[in-house]
């Protein structure tokens, strides 16, 4: 099982390939290959040079989203 599959199971996401993918042409700032993290509604959450960096940022986003829901300080 890949890291993306484990993240999807852990956070209840149906398809992480919809959340982390190559940037759309309108979301790119340069002609470089760029990976983007999108919200489940399609909002751009960030641009990253590698897929690994995008996955790392998504894990951070999900951690803080769920931490806030539990009421942790």
N, C-alpha and C positions, 0 to 999 in steps of 0.2 A: 504494500500500500504506500502510495507516494505521500509526501508532506501535504500537498494540496488536498488529497482525498481525506487525510486525517483531519485537516482543518475544517473541511466541509462537514464531516461527521460531527466534530466537536461543537461547532457553532450552528449546526442545523441549516447550512446553506445547501441549496440544491446543486448548483454547478459553479465551482470556483473559476472555471474558465471564462465565465461571464463577468466575474469580478476582477480578475487579473488577466490582462491580455495586452497584445500590442496596441499602442495608442492609435486612435482614429486619426486620420489625416488632419482634421480640424483641431485636435488636441495637441498636436506636436508643435514644438517651438523651433525645432531644427529638423534637418533631414536624417539625423541619426536614428538608429534602431532604438526605440524607447518602449519600456513597459509601463503600463498605467494601472492604477488601482481605481476601480469605479465602485460606487455604492450600488446596492441592489436596485436602486431607482435609476441608476445611470449617471449620477453626478461624479465628476472627476475628483478623486481624492488625492492624487499625486502622480508624479512622473518619476521613473527610476531607470537607471542605466541597465540594470540586470533584472532578470525575473526573481533571482534570489533576494535582492533588495526589496522588490515589490511584495514578496511573500512575507518578509520580515516586518514590513510596515503594516501589512494587513493583520498580522498577529498582534501587533501593538494596538491597533485600532480596536480589534475585538476584545482584547484584554481589558482595556479601559472602559469599553462600552458595557461589558458584563460586570466589571467591578462596581461601576456606578449603580447598576440595577440591584446589586446585592446589598448596597448601603455600606460598603467598606469605606474606611477612611484612608 
